Amino acid sequence: MDDRKSVAKQSVKTGITFGSALAMVISYTTWHSVGWAIIHGLLSWVYVIYFVIRY
């Protein structure tokens, strides 16, 4: 049971990290601004989903 929790925690952390990186790359290529990339990186998957729906 403990192994399952460990795998779940690692999966969530990886997903959050990937979402942040993806949001920052999309933001920087779209807006060419480091400031917006940081803000969108903090919003993570929320910005990625918004970008997919909007564009």
Buried (B, 14 or more C-beta within 10 A) or exposed (E): EEEEEEEEEEEEEEEEEEBBEBBBBBBBEEEEEEEBBBBBBEBBBEBBEBBEEEE
